[in-house]
Structure formats: structure tokens, C-alpha cells
Amino acid sequence: MSFSPDDIAGMLTDYENNHHTGMNIADISQLIYDYTSGSPVSAS
């Protein structure tokens, strides 16, 4: 299972709609993807 930057952006959009943080969703979703390579679980 893997998430694309667009998948992550969708989740962040839902969060933003509920919490109004003012985050830049495109930038944050790409950073999360770059950091995790789209994996939703730890590789430890």
C-alpha cells in the first residue's frame, strides 16, 4: 500500500476544512510524500 502526493493532499484537504490551519496543502503533501515515500507505516 502506498499513497501518492494527491492522495495525501486529499487527506490534508479534509483536515484543513475541519481545522482551518492555513497550511499550503500542495507543499505539505509533497514534503510528507518525500519523507515517507508514500508509505503509511514505519519501516522499522
C-alpha positions in Angstrom: 0.0 0.0 0.0 1.3 3.4 -0.9 -0.1 7.0 -1.1 0.6 9.4 -3.9 1.1 13.2 -3.2 -2.5 13.6 -4.5 -3.8 11.0 -2.0 -2.0 12.8 0.8 -3.4 16.2 -0.4 -6.9 14.8 -0.2 -6.4 13.8 3.4 -4.9 17.2 4.2 -7.7 19.0 2.5 -10.2 17.2 4.7 -8.1 18.1 7.8 -7.8 21.7 6.6 -11.6 22.0 6.1 -12.2 20.9 9.7 -9.3 22.8 11.4 -8.6 25.9 9.2 -4.8 25.8 9.8 -3.9 27.8 6.8 -1.3 25.2 5.6 -0.1 25.1 2.0 -1.6 21.7 1.1 0.4 21.2 -2.1 3.7 21.9 -0.4 3.0 19.9 2.8 1.7 16.9 0.8 4.8 16.8 -1.3 7.0 17.1 1.8 5.2 14.2 3.5 5.5 12.1 0.4 9.2 12.9 0.0 9.8 12.0 3.7 7.7 8.7 3.7 7.9 7.7 0.0 4.2 7.3 0.3 4.4 4.5 2.9 1.7 4.8 5.6 3.7 2.6 8.0 7.1 2.7 9.6 9.8 0.6 8.0 11.4 -0.3 11.4 
